[in-house]
Amino acid sequence: MATPRMEFDHLGMITTEKKADEIYVEATKVWVTDFRNHPYHIEWLRFEPDSPVTGPVRHMPHVAFRVDSIAECSKGLKVLLEPFDAGMAVVGFYQTPDGAVVEFMEYPRE
């Protein structure tokens, strides 16, 4: 069986400071910066007080991977946020057995 493709996409960092050019993600009530415009692929996340996001996703940094199948790549991992449409891609957040937070992103096929 082939190993699912996981390609580094970005690093997500939590902040309480407003950043330039933030984009609002309605589904999670979080402001994010566009990691595609950051020289080191950093995404800053600033959560609204009433964001439904709780736990590790809200308090820990995450590493994001571009994948062909979230379902395949997330097998055996703890679900933190079920996959949802974040606009540019469908994304889901998971926790590895050693506690790291990972985001898997399925971009639309080109």
Buried (B, 14 or more C-beta within 10 A) or exposed (E): EEEBEBEEBBBBBBEEEEEEEBEEBEBBBBBBBEBEEEEEBEBBBBBEEEBEBEEBBBEBBBBBBBBBEBEBBBEEBEEBBEBEEBEEBBBBBBBEEEEBBBBBBBEEEE
